[in-house]
C-alpha cells in the first residue's frame, strides 16, 4: 500500500483543518475538506473478483464504501471505518489491505478480491469450509474479514503454529469471541493449503 | 437419530462465510439516500441556534433536520423497548454526544461532509460528570426490574449479625462504563409507502421496533414492518429501539425517499446504551468454621438525566440467592449524570454484581484460610434462600467438581506468589457463575408444502447464537423428518411474534412454540389421513409418520398423496406457566482462570481457562460451545481490557473507537476448555433449557481478579486490572 495515499493521511490533513472551525459539532466523524463545493465524479476501473468494473465514485470514497455502496458487494463489512477492526479486509493485487483506509480513486487498474470472490464457484475456499466446520463465527459480521486475513496469512506462511496464527490474526476483532475456533479453523485449513 | 444435542454446523454458516448474509445496511432499496447524525459537543445546557448555511449549500444535501423542523413524535406507552430520546424534540442538551441534527444527502460522502459543516451555538449549563462526586445524591430507582420487585430487600438482620462474625470483610468494588461494541454498527434503512413504513434495522427485537415506531409516528402497528434476518451481534445494545432507528424513519418521511442511517463507530458510544459504572459496597461476616452469617451488598450504578428514562444495573440479585446465609440485605441506587441512558449489556447485573460478590467471597476464603471452593460448598444453597423455593434444578456442585478436576485445582498451593514458572508468577483463581432462566410468550407458523418440505416462521432473531440452527433441529426431531427438508425463517415482523433476543431466553421461549406448531401440523396431517376413504376406523392418535408415509393399523398412505389436496398449515402459541411460582430457576457454572504475571513489568496474561456449566439441556453442542467461549472472552475483556473513559471537564467520552476502547483480540485469548454438565431441566420449560448467552461471562472477571491476587498478593478491587495496579 506504500504507493497509495491512504485515507488515514487524508484524515490527518482534514483533522488539522477541523481545528480552525468555530464550533464544530462532532457528527461527521469522517473529516473532509468542508471548503470543497463540487462533488467530484471519479471514474475508477478495477477488477473485482475477476470481473472488470468501472465505478463512478466520489474522490473521498474509500474502497470499502466503493464496494458496499457503489458496487453492491456488501460481503465486505464496515466495523469501525478507521482501520482498527479488520472487518473490511480484502485482497488488493494479492495482498491483504484494510479497505476502509484505502481510497477507491487510487485503485485504478487494481485487482481486488473480496469474500464474494474467494470460493471457486460452489466449491468453498478451504478457509471458508473450515470456518463452518469449526464454528469460527457467531454473528458473522467480522467473518469475511477474518477469512480474507486467514487466507492471506496461510499463503504468506504465517500459520506455522497456534501462537503465530494468534499474533497474525490479532488485527481482526471478533466481539462474539470465536477466537479459539478461528485458530482451529485456520490450523485445519493451513494443513491442506 | 435425534438431532437435538448434536454438534451440528450452523445452518447460516455458508451464507456468513461467503458474504451472502444480508445485514440491515446491505439491503438494496431503490432511490435510497444517506443520513448522518450530528451530535452535541457540550454535556449540559441548551441549543440557542443553528448555522446551517454552509452545510445546506453543499452538494447533494436534501434536508437538515433539527429540533426546529423535526415535527412532533409521541412517546409510545407500555413499550418497554421504546427509548424516550434524544429525538430532536427539544433543544435541551443532557449529555455530550447527544443527537442534535440529522443531515440527509444523495450520497454518504456528501452527508458526512455536510454534517461536519453544521454549526451550533449553545448556552452551557452545569454538567454532572463524576459519579464519585455525586454518590451522596444517589436515589432509589422508581421502576426497578420494570416494577417487578423492590430495589431493596433483606432477610434476617444483616447489620446486627455482621458484628457477631469471627471473620469479616468490608470493601468497595468498582466496575467501569463498558460499551457493547457489536462489530456491526447500528443501521436502519427506512422506506415509507403512504402511511406504511418498512425498516431494515439492526435489532435484537423486531417486535419492539414495530411497536415503538408505530407509537412514535401515531400509526397502526400493522403499518410498520421491521426486517432483520441477520444482525451483527448486539450484546444488549440492540435490545431497545434507540433513537437512530426512529430518526431514519423521520428523515425518510421528511425527504420522501428511502433513507439509510448507519452510525459511525464513534457515535455508537452515545447512541445505544452502555453498561453503567458501578460502585458496590460488600460487607460479609462468617463464623470461624466458614458458615456465612451476614451479607450486605449495596449497589450504585450511574445513570443519565432521569428524563431520558431509567436503567438500574441489578448488581445484587445473585447475592440474594447464591449462598445459604441467614442474614442478607441488598440495595440498589442510581446516580444521575449528564450521560446517555445506560442499558442491558451481556449479563446485566450479574456481570458486574457477581464480579464484586465472588471477589468478596475470595477475600473471605483467604481470611478464613479455607480453600475457595470448600468455602462455597460450606455455604451451598440447596434451596433458594431468598424465595424459599426449590431450584428447578441445580447442578452447581457437579460444575465445581468437574471444573476443578479438569483444571487441576487440587495442585494449587494457597499462598499468594507461591507458584512460579521461572520468573513468572502463576495465579489460579476461581469464581461461581449464575444467571436466571427466563421465558416469554412466542408464536410460530408452520406450513408443509406439496413437496413435503416444511417452512416455519417466527418473528425472532438470530444474533449469532444459532436460532436458525437449533429451531430446525427441534422441528426435525418433533416432525421426524430430515433437517434439510425444513427451513426456519425469522427476522420479519410480518411473522408471528417472538420475544426480544435478550436475557438468554430465545431458545426457552421459541422452541416450545416450534414443538407445538410441529405437533399441530402432525395432527392436521393425520386428520387428513383419517379422512381418506377406508380410513374411518383409524384413530388419529394411533397414526405415525414414518419415511414419508402416514402409517395406521394395516394401512398406510404417502404424504405426497395427502398433500395433493394442498399444503397443510398450522400455528401455535406458547407461554410460560406457573413454574416461576413453584421454582427458583437459574443456570450455574464454575469459572477457573490461570494468569501469568510478569513481576517486573506487571504484564498480566490469561494463560489457561476452564469453565464448567449447568445450562440445562444443550440443543447443539457446537454452537453452545461457541457461546460459552464467547462469553468467557467477554469476561476476559471485562477483567483486563474494557473501560470507557469520560473526560470529567466536558463529559465527553474520549476513547470512542475500537483502538482505544480495548477489547480482547485473538492473542489475548488462550485455549478455553468448556465443560457442559448434563442437566435436562424439565421443570423450567418443555425443552429443558436454561439459556447460555450470559451465563459464561458471569464470574469470569472475579476468577481472573482472584487469580491475579493469587499470583501477586495484590487485591485489586476494580476492573479492568491494569499493569500499574499490580506493580
Interface residues (C-beta under 8 A of the other chain):
Chain A: X18 X21 X22 X23 X24 X25 X26 X27 X28 X29 X30 X31 X32 X33 X34 X36 X37 X38 X39 X58 X60 X61 X65 X68 X69 X72 X73 X74 X75 X76 X77 X78 X79 X80 X81 X82 X84 X85 X87 X114 X115 X116 X118 X119 X124 X128 X129 X131 X132 X133 X135 X137 X138 X139 X140 X141 X142 X143 X144 X147 X165 X166 X167 X169 X170 X171 X172 X173 X174 X175 X176 X177 X178 X179 X180 X181 X182 X183
Chain B: X9 X10 X12 X13 X14 X15 X16 X17 X18 X19 X20 X21 X22 X23 X25 X26 X28 X36 X37 X38 X39 X40 X41 X54 X57 X58 X59 X60 X97 X100 X101 X103 X107 X108 X109 X110 X112 X113 X114 X115 X116 X117 X118 X119 X120 X121 X180 X181 X182 X183 X184 X185 X230 X231 X232 X233 X235 X262 X264 X265 X266 X267 X463 X464 X465 X466 X622 X623 X625 X626 X627 X629 X630 X631 X632 X633 X634 X657 X658 X659 X663 X664 X665 X666 X667 X668 X669 X671 X672
